[in-house]
Amino acid sequence: MTSSDTLRQQVLVLYLDTSALDSPVVGWARYDGTGASKPTTGDADEPPYETGVAALRDGWRLFQAAQLIPPYPGAEHETSFLKHEFFFEKLVTV
């Protein structure tokens, strides 16, 4: 890397079916700090990766996972937010 190179962060948020990183992706969002792309919610029919492990294998670094919170008694079958949220990053030279 030369002195004129600058690092920018790309962020990938994957919502998984369960708390296990090898479970299927059910939702996702991307953010590109390089400015090279401007992804938006709902801009793809297929997830960028099948699982969180697949993202790791492609060079994404996991930096946050959702806290595991048990459902409130009696609310096990209620619709709510996606619980199993994982944040990944890549540092890209621009």
N, C-alpha and C positions, 0 to 999 in steps of 0.2 A: 504494500500500500504506500503510495507516495504522499507527500504532504498536502497535495491538492485534493486527495480523495476524502470524501466525507461519508460517514456511516449514517444510514437511515433505517428506521425500524418498520418492518411489516408485521402486522398482527393478524392472527387467525383465531377466531373463537369457534370452538366446536361444542355442540350440545350433544351428549351421548345418551344412549338408551338407558345405561346404568352407570354406576360410578367406576366401572372397570374401563381402563384405557383401550381394551380390545373389543369393546361393545360397539354396535353400529352408530354412526352419526345420524341424528334426527333433525338437526338444525345447525346453521353456521352463519358466520359473518366474517368479512375480510376488511382490513384497513391497510392502506399503503402509504407509508410516510415518505416514499420516494417521489410521489406525484406522478409516477409512470402510468398508473391506472387509477380509476375511480370506481371501485366495486360498490354496488348497492345491494340492499336486501332484496332477495327474490330475483336476482339477475341470472340464476342458473337453476336448472331442474334437478341436477345431480350434485351431491356434495363433493367438495374438492378431494376428500379422502373417505374411504369406507370406515375407518376407525381412527382413534387417536394414535395408536401405535404406527399406523401407516404414515401419519404426519411426522412422527418422530423419525421414521426411517428415511423420510425425504429431507431431513435436515432442520425441521422446525424444532425449536427448543420450548419445552413446557415450562411456564413460569407461574402458573396459578391454576389451582383446581378448586371447585366449589366445596364449601364446607358441607359435610353430610349431616342433614337434619332429618330426623324421623318425622313421618307425617303425624299431625295432630290426631289423637284418637277420634275416630268417627269420620275423618276427612281423607281416608286412604284412597278413595275413588273420586275425589273432587278434581276438577280441572284447575290448573294453576300455572305458574311459571315453569320453565324447563330447569330442572334442578341440577343436572350433571354438566356443569359448564366448565370448560377447560380453555385456558388462554395459552397460545403458542406465539413465538416470535422468531423472526429471521432478521439478522442484521445484514443489510445490503450496501455495498459501496456504490455511491453515485458520483 
